Structure formats: structure tokens, C-alpha cells
Amino acid sequence: MHYVIIGNSSFSFEVAQGIRHVDQASEVSLFCPEGVLPYYRHALPSLILGMADDQMVCAPNDIYAQQHINLVMDKKIVRVQPKRKRLLTEDKEQIPFDVLIIEGTGPFVLPDFKGVQKQGVFHLKTFEDTKKMVDCVGLTDTAIVEVHSFLGLQVACHLRKIEQEVIAVVPGNHLLADLLDKDVADYIVEQCQKKGLRFIFNNAITEVLGDAEAKAIRLKTGKVLESEIVVFGHADRQQNLFNTEELFHQENDYYTQYEDVYCAKDLARFLDKTVWEESFISQYAVAGHAACLVAGLTKQPFLTIPAPAVRSVQADDLLISLLGSCKKDDNRVAYMKADYKTNLYKKILTEENVVKGAVLINDQASEAAVANLVREAATISSVSGSIVDYQG
């Protein structure tokens, strides 16, 4: 049996590990289309602040050798023939497989409007694209970042930290509207503005201006802003390796199966947007996603992907932690505490006096206690005054 995996993120690494755990005899090959070791995509913004390349990778070379996983980084797969069970490479080599797992192979494609192919336009979905942007920093004065996720916010904050003039373009009326209530989002924005980060809300980039290189962008309102670096928060990956029209397939929320080819799905389309977002999926759901796929191809019972007790992300000097469900509705009451001198913010959400979720900013000391409150469905009366001060 020959398992072949195509992908470059921690998902493909976890799939290779999972297969090897349940099957020590079969051949496992991992093809890395980006030509680098599998790495953690959620850590890409850290390259802006100088994180070493080897800190990004899921495992060093010798781990793959020890587990007898064939690591292939010098071949480009151009076609899959599912019925013949073979891959064709750019140099016309034919590689047989018994089971193929595809995480992602095609290029990321930016929104379809004028100017997105100019130099200086980035999506930061891959190691290569992020490194190219980092190489441009220092040669330019201004960067514009479209912020759809925490990853976009991190990119904007990191660029500002290295003294780049940065404008964050937010499509909604407040930051991360699917995930955060407006009061929490406004607090984060206020802290970022103190560092010199500029925000434009209820807008979107519609055109990149310039000749061969980006010089400015046009917003949907018609306003033009000068910028030599443009970072988009959204890009879709193309998958054009084989024709699926004549193939029998079955699918679930985690993957689509064509014959013996398993194509991983984008979990962002299926997981609850009020709990998960791009950065959190990359950090906390990848191992579960890989386990579900391995369970499917080895005919084992499916697993679920539970939300972690704490989901955290660092944006400049703000450590933002989400616990449970963090959005307020008509049935919920919020208890809050803010200390503007220390940039500390706490918000606990209850329903019928039971703790349902919380947002903590720069408050690691309370994480374990609040996580227990959420996990145990404790009542707000059990919360000490040191955690929350007032109801809002």
C-alpha cells in the first residue's frame, strides 16, 4: 500500500503522522508543492518580526526519516489520474499511489478585479508569499492590509511595530464582527490606534493602482490611498489537478472522496463562525481535521473537532483569549472589567446566570479559572469580584 499526501501545512504533516501511527508497514510519501518543509500557516505573520524559518516548521527533516515518511520537495505535481492511480509530475515522471490525500496544490487566487497581479500585492497564505512581502518591507513607506481575520490584524500590527505606516481596511462596521461584540472590537482597535495603526471601516479594496508595481489602492467609496504594499485578507485556492465530473464521489464536512482520492475541505466553510476563524482553525482544528480524514480512509469511527477551552492570538502587545461562545445576544448578560493603564480587559457572558463564554485581553492569570467556569457551567455568583466589576 502506498499512501501519497500532497500539501505543505501542518494538516499534511498530521495526516502523515496519523497514517504512520495506524499503519507501520505501508509506504507513505509526502509531496510539498511549495518546496519547503510542512509549516504552521497561522505563524506566518511572525516572519515579519524576524521569526527564523526553522521555527515555522512542524518537524525537522530527521523526524520524517525516523518515521519512514518519504519527503518530496523537488517535484511539482501537474496532474492526477484517479482511475489509473498515478500522479504526473512537471518533468513527466509517473508516480503510482493506492490512496491519495490532497490538502491543497493549486495557487491562491486573489479577488477578481483590476491590479491584483501587480508587484507589491500579497495574500500571505503561503511561506513564499510572506517572505516576498518581508523582503519588500523597508523599501516602502506605507502598507494597506485588508483585515478579515486575526491573521490580517496580526499582519497589520506587526508591520506597524517595525515602523511601517499601516492602514487596516475592515469590511464591516467593526473588527471581526462574526467573532467579537462591538465593545470588545472597539477596545482592541483603540489599543492598536495608540500604536499608530489607522483603521477604515465599512469599506473594501476594489482596485490596485500603478503600472507594474502597486502605488495606490481605490476603495469601494472611490477614495484613493497611496500604498506600495497591499495585503489581502481573502484568497481562494485553485484545485485543477483532475476532472471530477465523471468520478463517483461522497463527502462529509471534512473531505470529499473521489475513488481513492481524498480532498480536504476548508473547515472555515463548516465550523461555527462565532467560535472559529482562520487563525483558530489553523492552530486548534488541524489535528482534529487530519484525524477525521485518517479515520475515514482507515475505516475507523469518525471523531469530532471540539473547540479548545481557550483560543488565543497575539496582536502586538495584546494577548486576546476567547473562551466558549463570546458573542452577546438578547438572552445573555455581560459582566466586564477594564484597566486602560495595563491594557487589561475582561468580559464574561452568562445566560440565566450560567457562564457561557468570555473574552480576556492581557489576562493570562484568569484563563484557567474562567475556562473552568465555562467548562463546568458555573453560575456568575461563583465568580469573584477580582474577575468582573460591573454588568453591562
FIZATOR-254862 format. One record per residue (C-alpha): residue number from 1; residue in three letters; x, y, z. Coordinates in steps of 0.2 Angstrom, whole numbers, plus 5000, padded with zeros to 4 digits. Layout:
REM residues N
+-----+---------+------+------+------+
| num | residuo |    u |    v |    w |
+-----+---------+------+------+------+
| NUM |     Ala |    X |    Y |    Z |
...
+-----+---------+------+------+------+
REM end
This chain:
REM residues 392
+-----+---------+------+------+------+
| num | residuo |    u |    v |    w |
+-----+---------+------+------+------+
|   1 |     Met | 5000 | 5000 | 5000 |
|   2 |     His | 5007 | 5017 | 4995 |
|   3 |     Tyr | 4999 | 5032 | 5003 |
|   4 |     Val | 5003 | 5049 | 4995 |
|   5 |     Ile | 4999 | 5066 | 5003 |
|   6 |     Ile | 5001 | 5082 | 4994 |
|   7 |     Gly | 5002 | 5098 | 5005 |
|   8 |     Asn | 5013 | 5109 | 5014 |
|   9 |     Ser | 5004 | 5114 | 5030 |
|  10 |     Ser | 5003 | 5106 | 5047 |
|  11 |     Phe | 4987 | 5097 | 5041 |
|  12 |     Ser | 4998 | 5086 | 5029 |
|  13 |     Phe | 5010 | 5083 | 5042 |
|  14 |     Glu | 4997 | 5077 | 5054 |
|  15 |     Val | 4989 | 5066 | 5041 |
|  16 |     Ala | 5006 | 5058 | 5038 |
|  17 |     Gln | 5009 | 5055 | 5056 |
|  18 |     Gly | 4991 | 5048 | 5058 |
|  19 |     Ile | 4993 | 5036 | 5044 |
|  20 |     Arg | 5010 | 5030 | 5051 |
|  21 |     His | 5003 | 5028 | 5068 |
|  22 |     Val | 4989 | 5016 | 5062 |
|  23 |     Asp | 5000 | 5008 | 5048 |
|  24 |     Gln | 5018 | 5005 | 5051 |
|  25 |     Ala | 5021 | 4994 | 5036 |
|  26 |     Ser | 5014 | 5004 | 5021 |
|  27 |     Glu | 5024 | 5017 | 5011 |
|  28 |     Val | 5020 | 5035 | 5015 |
|  29 |     Ser | 5025 | 5049 | 5004 |
|  30 |     Leu | 5023 | 5067 | 5007 |
|  31 |     Phe | 5024 | 5079 | 4992 |
|  32 |     Cys | 5027 | 5098 | 4997 |
|  33 |     Pro | 5022 | 5108 | 4982 |
|  34 |     Glu | 5029 | 5124 | 4990 |
|  35 |     Gly | 5047 | 5116 | 4991 |
|  36 |     Val | 5049 | 5119 | 5009 |
|  37 |     Leu | 5045 | 5108 | 5025 |
|  38 |     Pro | 5027 | 5107 | 5031 |
|  39 |     Tyr | 5025 | 5123 | 5042 |
|  40 |     Tyr | 5012 | 5131 | 5053 |
|  41 |     Arg | 5002 | 5143 | 5042 |
|  42 |     His | 4995 | 5153 | 5057 |
|  43 |     Ala | 5013 | 5158 | 5062 |
|  44 |     Leu | 5016 | 5166 | 5045 |
|  45 |     Pro | 5014 | 5184 | 5052 |
|  46 |     Ser | 5028 | 5181 | 5064 |
|  47 |     Leu | 5040 | 5181 | 5049 |
|  48 |     Ile | 5038 | 5200 | 5049 |
|  49 |     Leu | 5046 | 5201 | 5066 |
|  50 |     Gly | 5060 | 5190 | 5061 |
|  51 |     Met | 5055 | 5173 | 5066 |
|  52 |     Ala | 5068 | 5160 | 5060 |
|  53 |     Asp | 5062 | 5149 | 5046 |
|  54 |     Asp | 5066 | 5133 | 5056 |
|  55 |     Gln | 5054 | 5139 | 5070 |
|  56 |     Met | 5040 | 5138 | 5057 |
|  57 |     Val | 5041 | 5120 | 5053 |
|  58 |     Cys | 5031 | 5106 | 5060 |
|  59 |     Ala | 5046 | 5095 | 5062 |
|  60 |     Pro | 5064 | 5094 | 5056 |
|  61 |     Asn | 5070 | 5083 | 5042 |
|  62 |     Asp | 5076 | 5069 | 5053 |
|  63 |     Ile | 5059 | 5066 | 5061 |
|  64 |     Tyr | 5052 | 5061 | 5043 |
|  65 |     Ala | 5067 | 5049 | 5041 |
|  66 |     Gln | 5064 | 5041 | 5058 |
|  67 |     Gln | 5046 | 5038 | 5054 |
|  68 |     His | 5050 | 5032 | 5036 |
|  69 |     Ile | 5040 | 5045 | 5028 |
|  70 |     Asn | 5046 | 5049 | 5011 |
|  71 |     Leu | 5048 | 5068 | 5010 |
|  72 |     Val | 5047 | 5075 | 4992 |
|  73 |     Met | 5051 | 5094 | 4989 |
|  74 |     Asp | 5058 | 5094 | 4972 |
|  75 |     Lys | 5044 | 5088 | 4961 |
|  76 |     Lys | 5029 | 5098 | 4955 |
|  77 |     Ile | 5013 | 5088 | 4953 |
|  78 |     Val | 5004 | 5094 | 4937 |
|  79 |     Arg | 4990 | 5080 | 4935 |
|  80 |     Val | 4981 | 5067 | 4945 |
|  81 |     Gln | 4974 | 5052 | 4936 |
|  82 |     Pro | 4962 | 5044 | 4949 |
|  83 |     Lys | 4957 | 5029 | 4939 |
|  84 |     Arg | 4975 | 5024 | 4934 |
|  85 |     Lys | 4980 | 5029 | 4952 |
|  86 |     Arg | 4995 | 5039 | 4947 |
|  87 |     Leu | 5002 | 5056 | 4948 |
|  88 |     Leu | 5011 | 5065 | 4934 |
|  89 |     Thr | 5025 | 5077 | 4938 |
|  90 |     Glu | 5031 | 5093 | 4928 |
|  91 |     Asp | 5046 | 5083 | 4922 |
|  92 |     Lys | 5034 | 5069 | 4915 |
|  93 |     Glu | 5038 | 5056 | 4929 |
|  94 |     Gln | 5023 | 5045 | 4934 |
|  95 |     Ile | 5021 | 5041 | 4952 |
|  96 |     Pro | 5009 | 5027 | 4957 |
|  97 |     Phe | 4998 | 5028 | 4973 |
|  98 |     Asp | 4985 | 5017 | 4981 |
|  99 |     Val | 4977 | 5031 | 4991 |
| 100 |     Leu | 4980 | 5050 | 4988 |
| 101 |     Ile | 4976 | 5064 | 5000 |
| 102 |     Ile | 4976 | 5082 | 4994 |
| 103 |     Glu | 4977 | 5096 | 5006 |
| 104 |     Gly | 4980 | 5109 | 4993 |
| 105 |     Thr | 4990 | 5111 | 4977 |
| 106 |     Gly | 4985 | 5125 | 4966 |
| 107 |     Pro | 4989 | 5143 | 4968 |
| 108 |     Phe | 4980 | 5155 | 4979 |
| 109 |     Val | 4969 | 5167 | 4969 |
| 110 |     Leu | 4966 | 5185 | 4974 |
| 111 |     Pro | 4949 | 5194 | 4972 |
| 112 |     Asp | 4945 | 5196 | 4953 |
| 113 |     Phe | 4947 | 5215 | 4950 |
| 114 |     Lys | 4960 | 5226 | 4941 |
| 115 |     Gly | 4978 | 5227 | 4948 |
| 116 |     Val | 4979 | 5212 | 4959 |
| 117 |     Gln | 4993 | 5205 | 4949 |
| 118 |     Lys | 5005 | 5220 | 4952 |
| 119 |     Gln | 5021 | 5218 | 4961 |
| 120 |     Gly | 5018 | 5223 | 4980 |
| 121 |     Val | 5001 | 5214 | 4981 |
| 122 |     Phe | 5001 | 5199 | 4993 |
| 123 |     His | 4989 | 5187 | 5001 |
| 124 |     Leu | 5001 | 5179 | 5015 |
| 125 |     Lys | 4993 | 5162 | 5013 |
| 126 |     Thr | 5010 | 5154 | 5009 |
| 127 |     Phe | 5028 | 5154 | 5016 |
| 128 |     Glu | 5034 | 5161 | 4999 |
| 129 |     Asp | 5021 | 5175 | 4998 |
| 130 |     Thr | 5025 | 5180 | 5016 |
| 131 |     Lys | 5044 | 5180 | 5013 |
| 132 |     Lys | 5042 | 5191 | 4997 |
| 133 |     Met | 5032 | 5204 | 5007 |
| 134 |     Val | 5045 | 5204 | 5021 |
| 135 |     Asp | 5058 | 5207 | 5008 |
| 136 |     Cys | 5048 | 5222 | 5002 |
| 137 |     Val | 5047 | 5230 | 5019 |
| 138 |     Gly | 5060 | 5243 | 5022 |
| 139 |     Leu | 5059 | 5248 | 5004 |
| 140 |     Thr | 5042 | 5256 | 5005 |
| 141 |     Asp | 5034 | 5268 | 5017 |
| 142 |     Thr | 5016 | 5263 | 5018 |
| 143 |     Ala | 5006 | 5246 | 5019 |
| 144 |     Ile | 4987 | 5243 | 5017 |
| 145 |     Val | 4980 | 5227 | 5025 |
| 146 |     Glu | 4963 | 5221 | 5022 |
| 147 |     Val | 4958 | 5214 | 5039 |
| 148 |     His | 4945 | 5199 | 5038 |
| 149 |     Ser | 4953 | 5189 | 5052 |
| 150 |     Phe | 4965 | 5189 | 5066 |
| 151 |     Leu | 4979 | 5184 | 5054 |
| 152 |     Gly | 4976 | 5201 | 5045 |
| 153 |     Leu | 4976 | 5210 | 5061 |
| 154 |     Gln | 4992 | 5202 | 5066 |
| 155 |     Val | 5000 | 5207 | 5050 |
| 156 |     Ala | 4994 | 5225 | 5052 |
| 157 |     Cys | 5001 | 5226 | 5070 |
| 158 |     His | 5017 | 5218 | 5066 |
| 159 |     Leu | 5020 | 5229 | 5051 |
| 160 |     Arg | 5016 | 5244 | 5062 |
| 161 |     Lys | 5028 | 5238 | 5075 |
| 162 |     Ile | 5043 | 5239 | 5063 |
| 163 |     Glu | 5039 | 5257 | 5060 |
| 164 |     Gln | 5029 | 5254 | 5044 |
| 165 |     Glu | 5014 | 5266 | 5041 |
| 166 |     Val | 4999 | 5255 | 5041 |
| 167 |     Ile | 4981 | 5257 | 5036 |
| 168 |     Ala | 4969 | 5242 | 5041 |
| 169 |     Val | 4954 | 5241 | 5029 |
| 170 |     Val | 4939 | 5232 | 5038 |
| 171 |     Pro | 4924 | 5227 | 5028 |
| 172 |     Gly | 4911 | 5228 | 5042 |
| 173 |     Asn | 4906 | 5241 | 5054 |
| 174 |     His | 4918 | 5234 | 5067 |
| 175 |     Leu | 4933 | 5222 | 5068 |
| 176 |     Leu | 4930 | 5203 | 5067 |
| 177 |     Ala | 4911 | 5206 | 5068 |
| 178 |     Asp | 4907 | 5187 | 5066 |
| 179 |     Leu | 4918 | 5183 | 5081 |
| 180 |     Leu | 4918 | 5198 | 5093 |
| 181 |     Asp | 4905 | 5210 | 5100 |
| 182 |     Lys | 4907 | 5228 | 5095 |
| 183 |     Asp | 4913 | 5234 | 5113 |
| 184 |     Val | 4927 | 5221 | 5113 |
| 185 |     Ala | 4932 | 5225 | 5095 |
| 186 |     Asp | 4932 | 5244 | 5099 |
| 187 |     Tyr | 4943 | 5241 | 5114 |
| 188 |     Ile | 4956 | 5231 | 5103 |
| 189 |     Val | 4955 | 5245 | 5089 |
| 190 |     Glu | 4958 | 5258 | 5102 |
| 191 |     Gln | 4974 | 5250 | 5109 |
| 192 |     Cys | 4980 | 5247 | 5091 |
| 193 |     Gln | 4977 | 5265 | 5087 |
| 194 |     Lys | 4988 | 5271 | 5102 |
| 195 |     Lys | 5002 | 5262 | 5092 |
| 196 |     Gly | 4998 | 5272 | 5077 |
| 197 |     Leu | 4988 | 5259 | 5067 |
| 198 |     Arg | 4975 | 5268 | 5056 |
| 199 |     Phe | 4958 | 5259 | 5053 |
| 200 |     Ile | 4945 | 5262 | 5039 |
| 201 |     Phe | 4928 | 5253 | 5042 |
| 202 |     Asn | 4914 | 5248 | 5031 |
| 203 |     Asn | 4925 | 5248 | 5016 |
| 204 |     Ala | 4934 | 5237 | 5004 |
| 205 |     Ile | 4948 | 5237 | 4991 |
| 206 |     Thr | 4941 | 5237 | 4973 |
| 207 |     Glu | 4957 | 5241 | 4963 |
| 208 |     Val | 4976 | 5242 | 4964 |
| 209 |     Leu | 4983 | 5257 | 4955 |
| 210 |     Gly | 5000 | 5259 | 4947 |
| 211 |     Asp | 5010 | 5252 | 4932 |
| 212 |     Ala | 5019 | 5236 | 4935 |
| 213 |     Glu | 5021 | 5240 | 4954 |
| 214 |     Ala | 5007 | 5244 | 4966 |
| 215 |     Lys | 5007 | 5263 | 4970 |
| 216 |     Ala | 4989 | 5265 | 4977 |
| 217 |     Ile | 4973 | 5257 | 4980 |
| 218 |     Arg | 4955 | 5263 | 4977 |
| 219 |     Leu | 4941 | 5259 | 4990 |
| 220 |     Lys | 4923 | 5255 | 4985 |
| 221 |     Thr | 4919 | 5273 | 4991 |
| 222 |     Gly | 4930 | 5279 | 4977 |
| 223 |     Lys | 4944 | 5286 | 4989 |
| 224 |     Val | 4962 | 5283 | 4983 |
| 225 |     Leu | 4975 | 5279 | 4996 |
| 226 |     Glu | 4994 | 5278 | 4992 |
| 227 |     Ser | 5002 | 5262 | 4996 |
| 228 |     Glu | 5017 | 5251 | 4989 |
| 229 |     Ile | 5012 | 5236 | 4999 |
| 230 |     Val | 4994 | 5229 | 4998 |
| 231 |     Val | 4989 | 5213 | 5008 |
| 232 |     Phe | 4973 | 5205 | 5005 |
| 233 |     Gly | 4964 | 5195 | 5019 |
| 234 |     His | 4955 | 5184 | 5007 |
| 235 |     Ala | 4961 | 5172 | 4994 |
| 236 |     Asp | 4954 | 5155 | 4987 |
| 237 |     Arg | 4965 | 5141 | 4982 |
| 238 |     Gln | 4963 | 5133 | 4965 |
| 239 |     Gln | 4962 | 5114 | 4963 |
| 240 |     Asn | 4964 | 5110 | 4945 |
| 241 |     Leu | 4973 | 5093 | 4946 |
| 242 |     Phe | 4960 | 5082 | 4939 |
| 243 |     Asn | 4942 | 5082 | 4931 |
| 244 |     Thr | 4930 | 5076 | 4944 |
| 245 |     Glu | 4914 | 5077 | 4933 |
| 246 |     Glu | 4914 | 5058 | 4929 |
| 247 |     Leu | 4920 | 5052 | 4946 |
| 248 |     Phe | 4909 | 5044 | 4959 |
| 249 |     His | 4911 | 5054 | 4975 |
| 250 |     Gln | 4905 | 5055 | 4993 |
| 251 |     Glu | 4908 | 5069 | 5005 |
| 252 |     Asn | 4906 | 5075 | 5023 |
| 253 |     Asp | 4911 | 5091 | 5032 |
| 254 |     Tyr | 4929 | 5086 | 5032 |
| 255 |     Tyr | 4934 | 5080 | 5015 |
| 256 |     Thr | 4927 | 5074 | 4998 |
| 257 |     Gln | 4932 | 5057 | 4992 |
| 258 |     Tyr | 4934 | 5053 | 4973 |
| 259 |     Glu | 4938 | 5035 | 4971 |
| 260 |     Asp | 4953 | 5033 | 4982 |
| 261 |     Val | 4957 | 5052 | 4981 |
| 262 |     Tyr | 4953 | 5061 | 4997 |
| 263 |     Cys | 4952 | 5080 | 4995 |
| 264 |     Ala | 4952 | 5090 | 5012 |
| 265 |     Lys | 4939 | 5103 | 5014 |
| 266 |     Asp | 4941 | 5121 | 5020 |
| 267 |     Leu | 4934 | 5120 | 5038 |
| 268 |     Ala | 4931 | 5139 | 5038 |
| 269 |     Arg | 4915 | 5135 | 5027 |
| 270 |     Phe | 4908 | 5122 | 5040 |
| 271 |     Leu | 4913 | 5127 | 5058 |
| 272 |     Asp | 4904 | 5140 | 5068 |
| 273 |     Lys | 4910 | 5157 | 5064 |
| 274 |     Thr | 4906 | 5164 | 5081 |
| 275 |     Val | 4918 | 5151 | 5088 |
| 276 |     Trp | 4931 | 5148 | 5075 |
| 277 |     Glu | 4940 | 5159 | 5062 |
| 278 |     Glu | 4955 | 5157 | 5051 |
| 279 |     Ser | 4969 | 5158 | 5064 |
| 280 |     Phe | 4960 | 5147 | 5077 |
| 281 |     Ile | 4956 | 5134 | 5064 |
| 282 |     Ser | 4975 | 5133 | 5059 |
| 283 |     Gln | 4980 | 5132 | 5077 |
| 284 |     Tyr | 4967 | 5121 | 5085 |
| 285 |     Ala | 4957 | 5112 | 5072 |
| 286 |     Val | 4970 | 5105 | 5061 |
| 287 |     Ala | 4975 | 5090 | 5071 |
| 288 |     Gly | 4956 | 5085 | 5073 |
| 289 |     His | 4953 | 5088 | 5054 |
| 290 |     Ala | 4968 | 5076 | 5050 |
| 291 |     Ala | 4962 | 5063 | 5062 |
| 292 |     Cys | 4945 | 5063 | 5054 |
| 293 |     Leu | 4952 | 5060 | 5037 |
| 294 |     Val | 4964 | 5047 | 5043 |
| 295 |     Ala | 4949 | 5039 | 5052 |
| 296 |     Gly | 4939 | 5039 | 5036 |
| 297 |     Leu | 4952 | 5031 | 5025 |
| 298 |     Thr | 4956 | 5018 | 5038 |
| 299 |     Lys | 4938 | 5014 | 5041 |
| 300 |     Gln | 4938 | 5019 | 5059 |
| 301 |     Pro | 4924 | 5029 | 5068 |
| 302 |     Phe | 4923 | 5047 | 5065 |
| 303 |     Leu | 4929 | 5060 | 5078 |
| 304 |     Thr | 4923 | 5077 | 5082 |
| 305 |     Ile | 4933 | 5093 | 5082 |
| 306 |     Pro | 4929 | 5101 | 5099 |
| 307 |     Ala | 4933 | 5119 | 5102 |
| 308 |     Pro | 4948 | 5121 | 5114 |
| 309 |     Ala | 4945 | 5128 | 5131 |
| 310 |     Val | 4955 | 5144 | 5127 |
| 311 |     Arg | 4958 | 5151 | 5109 |
| 312 |     Ser | 4972 | 5164 | 5109 |
| 313 |     Val | 4981 | 5175 | 5097 |
| 314 |     Gln | 4994 | 5188 | 5100 |
| 315 |     Ala | 4992 | 5205 | 5091 |
| 316 |     Asp | 5007 | 5216 | 5095 |
| 317 |     Asp | 5006 | 5218 | 5114 |
| 318 |     Leu | 4988 | 5212 | 5115 |
| 319 |     Leu | 4986 | 5194 | 5120 |
| 320 |     Ile | 4967 | 5190 | 5115 |
| 321 |     Ser | 4959 | 5175 | 5123 |
| 322 |     Leu | 4942 | 5168 | 5119 |
| 323 |     Leu | 4933 | 5155 | 5129 |
| 324 |     Gly | 4917 | 5147 | 5125 |
| 325 |     Ser | 4905 | 5157 | 5115 |
| 326 |     Cys | 4910 | 5176 | 5115 |
| 327 |     Lys | 4895 | 5184 | 5106 |
| 328 |     Lys | 4881 | 5193 | 5116 |
| 329 |     Asp | 4863 | 5191 | 5111 |
| 330 |     Asp | 4846 | 5196 | 5119 |
| 331 |     Asn | 4847 | 5181 | 5131 |
| 332 |     Arg | 4864 | 5185 | 5138 |
| 333 |     Val | 4871 | 5197 | 5151 |
| 334 |     Ala | 4889 | 5203 | 5150 |
| 335 |     Tyr | 4900 | 5207 | 5165 |
| 336 |     Met | 4915 | 5217 | 5161 |
| 337 |     Lys | 4931 | 5225 | 5169 |
| 338 |     Ala | 4944 | 5236 | 5160 |
| 339 |     Asp | 4960 | 5243 | 5166 |
| 340 |     Tyr | 4966 | 5255 | 5152 |
| 341 |     Lys | 4983 | 5258 | 5161 |
| 342 |     Thr | 4988 | 5240 | 5159 |
| 343 |     Asn | 4978 | 5236 | 5143 |
| 344 |     Leu | 4968 | 5223 | 5153 |
| 345 |     Tyr | 4950 | 5219 | 5148 |
| 346 |     Lys | 4938 | 5205 | 5154 |
| 347 |     Lys | 4921 | 5201 | 5148 |
| 348 |     Ile | 4911 | 5186 | 5154 |
| 349 |     Leu | 4895 | 5181 | 5146 |
| 350 |     Thr | 4881 | 5172 | 5155 |
| 351 |     Glu | 4864 | 5165 | 5151 |
| 352 |     Glu | 4851 | 5163 | 5165 |
| 353 |     Asn | 4866 | 5166 | 5177 |
| 354 |     Val | 4877 | 5152 | 5169 |
| 355 |     Val | 4894 | 5157 | 5162 |
| 356 |     Lys | 4894 | 5153 | 5143 |
| 357 |     Gly | 4910 | 5162 | 5137 |
| 358 |     Ala | 4922 | 5175 | 5140 |
| 359 |     Val | 4935 | 5187 | 5132 |
| 360 |     Leu | 4951 | 5191 | 5141 |
| 361 |     Ile | 4964 | 5203 | 5134 |
| 362 |     Asn | 4981 | 5203 | 5143 |
| 363 |     Asp | 4975 | 5192 | 5157 |
| 364 |     Gln | 4983 | 5175 | 5157 |
| 365 |     Ala | 4981 | 5174 | 5175 |
| 366 |     Ser | 4962 | 5172 | 5174 |
| 367 |     Glu | 4962 | 5160 | 5159 |
| 368 |     Ala | 4962 | 5144 | 5169 |
| 369 |     Ala | 4949 | 5149 | 5182 |
| 370 |     Val | 4937 | 5156 | 5168 |
| 371 |     Ala | 4940 | 5141 | 5157 |
| 372 |     Asn | 4934 | 5130 | 5172 |
| 373 |     Leu | 4919 | 5141 | 5174 |
| 374 |     Val | 4914 | 5139 | 5156 |
| 375 |     Arg | 4918 | 5120 | 5156 |
| 376 |     Glu | 4908 | 5117 | 5172 |
| 377 |     Ala | 4893 | 5129 | 5168 |
| 378 |     Ala | 4896 | 5138 | 5184 |
| 379 |     Thr | 4884 | 5152 | 5189 |
| 380 |     Ile | 4890 | 5170 | 5189 |
| 381 |     Ser | 4888 | 5171 | 5208 |
| 382 |     Ser | 4903 | 5159 | 5210 |
| 383 |     Val | 4914 | 5172 | 5200 |
| 384 |     Ser | 4925 | 5183 | 5212 |
| 385 |     Gly | 4925 | 5202 | 5211 |
| 386 |     Ser | 4943 | 5201 | 5205 |
| 387 |     Ile | 4937 | 5194 | 5189 |
| 388 |     Val | 4922 | 5206 | 5185 |
| 389 |     Asp | 4917 | 5223 | 5191 |
| 390 |     Tyr | 4901 | 5228 | 5183 |
| 391 |     Gln | 4887 | 5222 | 5172 |
| 392 |     Gly | 4884 | 5229 | 5155 |
+-----+---------+------+------+------+
REM end
